[in-house]
Amino acid sequence: MADTELLHSITIAAPITKVWAELTRLDGKQRAMMDAVLESTLEPGAPLYYKSPDGKRVFVVGRVVEVDPPNRLSHTQRLTMRDDPWTVVTWELEEIDGGTRVTLRNSGWPEGVERLDKVDTTWKGILAALKQVVETGDVGTGLKLQYAMMRAFMWAMPAGTKTENVPEPPAA
């Protein structure tokens, strides 16, 4: 059986360089990524982590596979809150009339992974939030409330998300 690929695309009314800058932001919270902070050198083979703003929790761990600014970023990933296999996330940016088309591919999901629909729904939300952040500079009130709730209950997250419990990702 073939692996499953989650595939989504969205058009953002902004220059490709602005979208790229937001996707690869290393100097603070990525509003579209649930306020996570990206930690990486963004060089092929480098580790990649999406952490809580205080650095105490890791939500996503992976390794950079490919970086081609401002068109492509690809990395392995595993969600620390789920017992899922390693997958590959690829962001493809294409300059089009009126802005940038962003295509997200999350590939390598084996058949039978539970709650894959939740991961798919999360990607849809991230793309919508990315569009909102790049076009307006911020997320809406609903997401701000969701992020506040997530911060309030950070203490209840699984121990496997604590920074000290997250091993370095395997080579890509």
C-alpha positions as CSV (number, residue, x, y, z in Angstrom):
1,M,0.0,0.0,0.0
2,A,1.2,3.5,-0.7
3,D,1.9,6.1,2.0
4,T,-0.6,8.9,2.5
5,E,0.3,12.5,1.7
6,L,-1.6,15.4,3.1
7,L,-1.7,18.2,0.5
8,H,-3.0,21.7,0.8
9,S,-2.6,24.9,-1.1
10,I,-3.5,28.5,-0.4
11,T,-3.0,31.9,-2.1
12,I,-1.6,34.7,0.0
13,A,-1.9,38.3,-1.2
14,A,1.8,39.1,-0.4
15,P,5.2,38.9,-2.0
16,I,6.9,35.6,-1.9
17,T,9.8,37.0,0.3
18,K,7.3,38.1,2.9
19,V,5.7,34.7,3.1
20,W,9.1,33.0,3.2
21,A,10.2,35.4,6.0
22,E,7.2,34.4,8.1
23,L,7.6,30.6,7.5
24,T,11.3,30.7,8.4
25,R,11.1,33.3,11.3
26,L,13.7,32.5,13.9
27,D,13.4,35.6,16.0
28,G,10.2,35.1,17.8
29,K,6.8,33.4,17.8
30,Q,5.4,32.1,14.6
31,R,1.8,33.2,15.0
32,A,0.5,30.8,12.3
33,M,2.3,27.9,14.0
34,M,0.3,28.2,17.2
35,D,2.8,30.7,18.6
36,A,5.6,28.2,18.5
37,V,9.2,29.3,18.2
38,L,11.2,27.8,15.4
39,E,14.7,26.8,16.5
40,S,17.1,25.7,13.7
41,T,19.9,26.9,11.5
42,L,17.8,26.0,8.5
43,E,20.7,24.3,6.8
44,P,20.3,20.8,5.3
45,G,20.9,18.2,8.0
46,A,20.4,20.6,10.9
47,P,17.9,19.8,13.7
48,L,14.6,21.6,13.7
49,Y,12.4,22.2,16.7
50,Y,9.1,24.1,17.2
51,K,9.1,25.0,20.9
52,S,6.9,26.8,23.3
53,P,7.8,30.5,23.7
54,D,9.5,29.8,27.0
55,G,11.5,27.0,25.5
56,K,10.3,24.4,28.0
57,R,8.2,22.3,25.6
58,V,8.8,20.9,22.1
59,F,5.8,20.3,19.9
60,V,7.6,19.3,16.7
61,V,11.1,17.8,16.2
62,G,12.8,17.1,12.9
63,R,15.7,17.7,10.6
64,V,16.0,20.0,7.7
65,V,16.1,18.2,4.3
66,E,16.2,21.0,1.8
67,V,16.3,24.8,1.9
68,D,15.9,26.8,-1.3
69,P,14.9,30.4,-0.4
70,P,12.3,31.7,-1.0
71,N,10.8,28.7,-2.8
72,R,11.1,25.5,-0.8
73,L,11.7,24.3,2.8
74,S,11.5,20.6,3.5
75,H,12.1,18.8,6.8
76,T,11.4,15.6,8.6
77,Q,9.0,15.8,11.5
78,R,7.5,14.0,14.4
79,L,4.8,15.5,16.6
80,T,5.9,15.0,20.2
81,M,2.3,14.8,21.5
82,R,1.5,11.8,19.3
83,D,3.0,8.4,18.8
84,D,3.3,8.8,15.0
85,P,6.0,7.9,12.5
86,W,8.4,10.3,11.1
87,T,7.0,12.2,8.1
88,V,8.3,14.8,5.7
89,V,6.9,18.3,5.5
90,T,7.5,20.4,2.4
91,W,6.6,24.0,1.9
92,E,6.6,25.1,-1.7
93,L,6.2,28.8,-2.5
94,E,5.4,30.1,-6.0
95,E,5.1,33.7,-7.0
96,I,1.8,34.2,-8.9
97,D,-0.2,37.2,-10.0
98,G,-1.5,38.9,-6.9
99,G,0.7,37.1,-4.4
100,T,2.2,33.8,-3.5
101,R,0.8,30.3,-3.8
102,V,1.8,28.2,-0.8
103,T,1.6,24.4,-1.2
104,L,2.1,22.2,1.9
105,R,2.9,18.5,1.5
106,N,3.1,16.3,4.6
107,S,4.1,12.9,3.2
108,G,5.1,9.5,4.4
109,W,2.1,8.7,6.6
110,P,1.7,4.9,6.6
111,E,-1.8,3.4,6.2
112,G,-3.7,3.0,9.5
113,V,-2.4,6.0,11.4
114,E,-5.0,7.0,13.9
115,R,-6.5,10.5,13.9
116,L,-4.8,11.5,10.7
117,D,-7.8,13.7,10.0
118,K,-6.9,15.8,13.1
119,V,-3.4,16.4,11.6
120,D,-5.0,17.3,8.3
121,T,-7.4,19.7,10.0
122,T,-4.5,21.3,11.8
123,W,-2.6,21.9,8.6
124,K,-5.6,23.6,7.1
125,G,-5.8,25.8,10.1
126,I,-2.1,26.6,10.0
127,L,-2.3,27.7,6.3
128,A,-5.4,29.9,7.0
129,A,-3.5,31.4,10.0
130,L,-0.4,32.0,7.8
131,K,-2.5,33.8,5.2
132,Q,-4.0,36.0,8.0
133,V,-0.7,36.7,9.6
134,V,1.1,37.6,6.4
135,E,-1.8,39.7,5.0
136,T,-2.9,41.5,8.2
137,G,0.1,41.1,10.6
138,D,-1.8,39.1,13.2
139,V,-4.2,36.2,13.9
140,G,-7.8,36.7,14.8
141,T,-9.4,36.8,18.2
142,G,-10.4,33.2,18.1
143,L,-6.9,32.0,17.6
144,K,-5.6,34.3,20.2
145,L,-8.0,32.8,22.7
146,Q,-7.0,29.3,21.6
147,Y,-3.3,30.1,22.0
148,A,-4.0,31.6,25.5
149,M,-5.8,28.4,26.5
150,M,-2.9,26.3,25.2
151,R,-0.5,28.3,27.3
152,A,-2.7,28.1,30.4
153,F,-2.7,24.3,30.2
154,M,0.9,23.8,29.2
155,W,1.5,22.1,32.6
156,A,-0.8,19.3,31.6
157,M,1.0,18.3,28.4
158,P,2.7,14.9,28.2
159,A,6.2,14.6,29.8
160,G,7.5,13.6,26.3
161,T,7.1,17.3,25.2
162,K,9.5,18.6,27.9
163,T,12.6,19.9,26.2
164,E,14.9,17.7,28.3
165,N,12.9,14.6,27.3
166,V,13.0,15.2,23.5
167,P,15.9,13.4,21.9
168,E,17.8,14.8,19.0
169,P,16.1,13.8,15.7
170,P,17.6,11.0,13.6
171,A,19.5,11.9,10.4
172,A,17.2,12.9,7.6
